[in-house]
């Protein structure tokens, strides 16, 4: 674990976001259709759809992303605290953007 308290807090926030996403997915899992829209940049229709298990893979990828970000931040900092905080913040921003897309897909499907 990192010695920098700010970087540690950023990591904890990222972990909490991933856990919240997992809880929401578990809560709505049975109400999700077999295929969900994920690729909104593609033309509308079947090209946008993926199996709902891909959402689980997205959560796994987010967890791996946090781990890799933590390792890169630790390696890049080498006693330079601002570098570690900057790298961790970049990783957190990526997780927040992923969260926004994830919750938008869930919102569209369940009709909120």
C-alpha positions as CSV (number, residue, x, y, z in Angstrom):
1,X,0.0,0.0,0.0
2,X,1.1,3.5,-0.7
3,X,2.5,5.8,2.1
4,X,0.9,8.9,0.6
5,X,-2.4,9.5,2.4
6,X,-3.9,11.5,-0.5
7,X,-3.1,8.7,-3.0
8,X,-4.5,6.2,-0.6
9,X,-7.8,8.1,-0.3
10,X,-8.0,8.3,-4.1
11,X,-7.5,4.6,-4.3
12,X,-10.2,3.9,-1.7
13,X,-12.7,6.2,-3.6
14,X,-12.0,4.3,-6.8
15,X,-12.5,1.0,-5.0
16,X,-15.8,2.2,-3.5
17,X,-17.0,3.3,-7.0
18,X,-16.3,-0.2,-8.4
19,X,-18.1,-1.8,-5.4
20,X,-21.1,0.5,-5.9
21,X,-21.2,-0.4,-9.5
22,X,-21.1,-4.1,-8.6
23,X,-23.9,-3.7,-6.1
24,X,-26.1,-2.0,-8.6
25,X,-25.4,-4.6,-11.2
26,X,-26.2,-7.4,-8.7
27,X,-29.4,-5.6,-7.7
28,X,-30.7,-5.2,-11.2
29,X,-29.2,-8.4,-12.7
30,X,-32.5,-10.3,-13.1
31,X,-34.3,-7.4,-14.6
32,X,-31.6,-6.9,-17.3
33,X,-32.4,-8.3,-20.7
34,X,-29.9,-10.9,-22.2
35,X,-28.4,-8.2,-24.3
36,X,-27.8,-4.6,-23.3
37,X,-26.8,-1.5,-25.3
38,X,-23.1,-0.6,-24.7
39,X,-21.6,0.7,-27.9
40,X,-23.5,3.9,-28.4
41,X,-21.0,5.2,-30.9
42,X,-22.2,2.5,-33.4
43,X,-25.3,2.9,-35.5
44,X,-28.5,2.1,-33.6
45,X,-29.7,-1.5,-33.6
46,X,-28.0,-4.8,-32.9
47,X,-24.5,-3.5,-33.4
48,X,-24.8,-1.6,-30.1
49,X,-25.8,-4.7,-28.1
50,X,-23.5,-7.0,-26.0
51,X,-24.4,-9.8,-23.6
52,X,-25.1,-8.7,-20.1
53,X,-22.1,-10.7,-18.8
54,X,-19.9,-8.1,-20.5
55,X,-21.0,-5.7,-17.7
56,X,-19.3,-8.1,-15.2
57,X,-16.2,-8.0,-17.4
58,X,-16.3,-4.2,-17.3
59,X,-16.3,-4.3,-13.5
60,X,-13.3,-6.7,-13.6
61,X,-11.5,-4.4,-16.0
62,X,-12.2,-1.4,-13.7
63,X,-10.7,-3.3,-10.8
64,X,-7.6,-4.3,-12.8
65,X,-7.3,-0.7,-14.0
66,X,-7.2,0.5,-10.4
67,X,-4.5,-2.1,-9.6
68,X,-2.4,-1.1,-12.6
69,X,-2.8,2.6,-11.8
70,X,-1.6,2.0,-8.2
71,X,1.4,0.1,-9.5
72,X,2.3,2.7,-12.1
73,X,1.8,5.5,-9.5
74,X,4.1,3.8,-7.0
75,X,6.7,3.2,-9.7
76,X,6.5,6.7,-11.2
77,X,6.6,8.6,-7.9
78,X,9.9,7.3,-6.4
79,X,9.5,9.6,-3.4
80,X,7.8,12.3,-5.5
81,X,4.4,12.7,-4.0
82,X,2.8,15.0,-6.6
83,X,3.5,12.5,-9.4
84,X,1.8,9.7,-7.4
85,X,-1.2,11.9,-6.7
86,X,-1.4,12.9,-10.4
87,X,-1.3,9.4,-11.7
88,X,-3.9,8.2,-9.1
89,X,-6.2,11.1,-10.0
90,X,-6.0,10.2,-13.7
91,X,-7.0,6.6,-12.8
92,X,-9.9,7.9,-10.7
93,X,-11.1,10.1,-13.5
94,X,-11.1,7.1,-15.8
95,X,-13.1,5.1,-13.3
96,X,-15.6,7.9,-12.9
97,X,-16.1,8.2,-16.7
98,X,-16.7,4.4,-16.8
99,X,-19.1,4.7,-14.0
100,X,-21.1,7.4,-15.8
101,X,-21.4,5.2,-18.9
102,X,-22.3,2.1,-16.8
103,X,-25.0,3.9,-14.8
104,X,-26.4,5.4,-18.0
105,X,-26.8,2.0,-19.6
106,X,-28.5,0.7,-16.4
107,X,-30.8,3.8,-16.3
108,X,-31.8,3.3,-20.0
109,X,-32.6,-0.3,-19.5
110,X,-34.6,-0.1,-16.3
111,X,-36.4,3.1,-17.4
112,X,-35.4,5.6,-14.7
